[in-house]
Amino acid sequence: MIKVGVIGLGDIAEKAYLPVLSEVEGVETHLFTRNQAKLKKLGERYRYSNLHDSLESLIKSGVAAAFVHSSTESHEEIVRALLEADIHVFVDKPITYYYETAKALVELADSRGLLLMTGFNRRFAPSYQRLKEISQPNMAVIQKNRRALPGEVRQFVFDDFIHVVDSMRYLFPYAIEKLTVTGRKKDGLLHHVMLQFESAEGTAIGIMNRDSGTTEEKAEVMGPEEKGVVYNVADLVIRRGREETKPETSDWEPTLHKRGFVQMVADFLQAVQTGKQPSVTNQDSLLTHEICERVVSELE
């Protein structure tokens, strides 16, 4: 039996992580939020009796690992406290809004032999893993657009565009020889951004338009023999010449499995229990944050 804490019980915890953890055998789940009504409601829903009204109480309970789903502004303080208590940490992206503070936390985790894994679920989605199998990819185009939602540059990039950046890194298997950033700002708000990686073998392009007419997400990977397209993380199409195939998926396959959450949680818990590295390592996560900081510096 492994004791695991869940900190912050907002939408992402309620819709994604608690449903997954409730199905994992051998896990004793401890919940912490300062919202007493939410704590009581979710404790009753999942029949969890280990409910905490302070971080100190949760740490003292002896949890081996913790999932941090609190506000990004609170991440630095909470993650540091957990690491200093020798607790492995899984944190929603981003680790923090600044590369330097994220780096300091990763260095702390590394110095204590602890995991600090960031929740990049697209890496675990079966559709994205199929894209990664495309042989000799020469171009990848990743888009994540939203309707009428321009935002402050740093939050835009670290809260949202970070998924595009990490997907580019995951699907583009080459060393980045040149990195280019462009964007459109108006009245202090960022409307859209485009990031490009270039190497001798190919190009990756990441786009986010938050002044788009619709909310959508699309990832395309092209190679000499085939092209793969994924719509909204879950729906995959493979094209070879004029032939188009849509790999069969079970109607019963849960959405959280299609979007990679089930596999991501399992990967983290296995790493905690075995001492092996997870698929997304501390330093791997940090590289994505470093590129995001570069994007912000180019746009501010």
N, C-alpha and C positions, 0 to 999 in steps of 0.2 A: 504493500500500500504506500502510495506517495502522496504527501500533502501538497496541495497547490492552492495558491491564493489568486483571487480575481479582484482587481482594484479598479473602481470606477464602473458603474453599472448603467451606462448610457445605451444609446441605440445599438452601437456596434457590439457591445458585450451581450446585450439582450437578444439581438437577432442572429448573431453568428457564433460567439464563443461559448456562451452558456449552453445552448442546444447541443453543441459538439461535445463539450466536456461532460455533459450529463449522460452521454452514451459510452464514455470511456470507462472500462473496467479498471479497478485497482487504483482509483484516484479519489482522495478525500478532498473535496472542494471547500475552501474558505472564502467568504465574500466580505468585501469592505467597501462601503460608501458612507458618506456623511448624511445622505438622504435616507432617513430612517424609514419612511413609508416605502420607498423603493427596495430597501434592504429586506424589510418584512415581506413584501409582496413576492419578490423573486426567491427568497428563502422558502416560502410556502409553495410556490409553483414547482420548484425543483426538489423540494423536501431536503433542503440543506439546513442543518442545525448549527453549523459553525459560522456565525454571523458576527462581524466585528465593526465597532463604531470608531476605530482609530487605526492608523497604520501601525502604531506601536503594538497594539493588541494582536494584529495579524502576524507581525514579525515574531512575537513571543510564542505564537502557537506552534512554531517549528516547521513552517512550510519550507519545502526544498526549492520551490520555484514559484514565480508569480507572473500573472498576465496583467499588464498595465494598460488600462483603457480609459484613463482619466484625461482631462484636457491637456493639450500639448504644453501649455504654459506650466503645468505642474510636473511634467515628466522629469525634469532635471533633479528636483528635490526628491521625488519618490524613488526614482531609479537609483540614485546615489545611496539613499538610505537602505534599499534592498541589497545592493551590492556590498555595502559595508557590513551588512549582516550575513554575508556569504550565501545569498539567495540568488539562484539563476533567474534571469529576467527575459520575458518576451514582452515587447512593447509595440503598440500601434505606431505606424509611421506618422510623422518623423520621430526620431529619438528626441531631438529638440529642434527649434527653429534655426539654430546656428551650428555650422560645421564644427567650430572650435569647442563648443560645449559637448556636442555629440562625441567628438574625438576624445575629450577628457574622460567621458563615461566609458567609452570602449577601452581606453587604456587602463582604467580602473578595473574593469571586468577582466581584461587579459592578465593584469598583474596578480589577480586573485584566482585565476583559473576558472572563471565563471563565464556562462553564456550571456550574451546580450543580443538576442535575436530580434530583428525587425519584421513586422508583419507584411511581407510582400507576397500576398496570396497568389498573384497571377503566376508566379514561378511554379506553383503546385497544381494549377488548373490543368487537367488532362489535355485540353485544347492547345494551350501554350506549349506544353511539353511535346505535343505532336509537331508544332511549328519548329521547335528546336531541332527536330530530327531531319528537317529538310537538308539535303546534301548540298554542300558548297553554296551557301546563300550569298547572293551578291547585292541584295537590297532588302531592307526592312523598313516598313512605314507604320508607325504607331500613332494612333489618334485617340484622344479622349476629350470630347467637347461637351459644353454645357450651354444651356439657353439663358441669355440675359443675366450673367453673373460675373462681370468684371470684378477684380479684387486687388487689394494691396499686394505689391510684388512678392514680398517674402512669404506671406501666407499662401498666396496663389501657387507659388513654386513648391514650397515644402509640404503643404497640406494636400495638394492635388496633383500637380505636374510630376511630383516625385514618383508616382506609379508609372508614368510614361518613361521617365528616365531609367528606372530600374528594369522595366520591360525591354527597353533598348539594350541595356547592358546584358541582359539574360539572353536575348535573341540574336545579338550581334557578336559572333565568336572571335572577333579579331581585335588586335591592339588598336587603340584609337590614336591615329596619327595627326588628326586635325579635328578641332571642335569649334563649331560656329553657332552663335546664338543671335536670333533676331526676335523682335517683338513690337507690339503696338501699345503705347500708353496714351491715355487721355484723361486729363483732370486728375492726375496722380494715381489712376487705376490702370492695371494691366488688363488689356482686352484679349490679346492672344500672344502666344510664344511659339517659336520653332527652334528646335535644337537639331544639329546635324553632326554625326560622327563620320569621319572618312578614314579609310585605310586603302592600301593597294588592292585588297581583295573585294571591297565593297563599300556600301554607304548605308547608314541608318538615319532615318528622319523621324523626329518626334514632334507632334503637333498638339497643342491645346488651344482651342478657341472657346472662350467663355462669353462670347458675344454671338454665339451660333443660334440658328433657328431651332435647334433640337439638342437633346441630350443623347449622346451616343458614344460608343467605344468600338474601335476597330484596330486589329493588328494584322499586318500582311508581311509575309516573308516569301521572297522569290529566289529561286535557284534555277539552274539550267534545265532541270528535268520537271520541276513542278512548282506550283505556287500554292501557299496556304493562306487562308483568310479566316480570322476569328472575329465574330460579332458579339459585342457585349460579354466578353470573357468566356462564354459557354458554347456558342454555336460555331462549328467548324465546317469549312468548305475546302476541299482540295481540288485543284485544277491541273490537268495534264493535257496540253494541247486543247482540243475542243471538249474533252471529257471532264465532267464535273461530278464529284462524289461528295456525299455528306455522310461521314462515318456514323453508323448506327449507335444510338445511345438508348439505354433503357428509360422508358417513361417513368420508372420508379426511382431512377437515380436522383438523389436529393440535390437541390440547388447548391447547398453548401459544399457538396462534393464536387460538383461541376465547377464551382468557383475556387476550389483549392483549399478551403478552410479546414476541412476534415483532415486532409493529408498534412497540412502545415502544422496543425496542433499535434498530430501524431509524431511528426518529425522532431519537433521541439521536445516533447515528453520523452521520446526514445533517447535523444541526446542527453537529457538530464539523467536518465536512469542508467545509461551505458557508459557515459563519459566520452562518447564519440562526438565528432563535430556534426552539427546540423547542416542541412543543405545550404542554408544562408548563414555564413559565419559572421562573427563580429566585424572583421575587417572588410568583408564583402559588403555588408550593409553600409559601412562607413564610406566606401568609395562612391556609392550612390549619393550620399549626403554631400560629399566633396564636390561632385558635379553640380548638384543643386545650388551650392554656394557660388560656384562659378557662374551659373546662369543668373542668379540674383545680382551678382556684382556687375555683370554685363548690362543688366536692364535698369538698375537703380540710378 
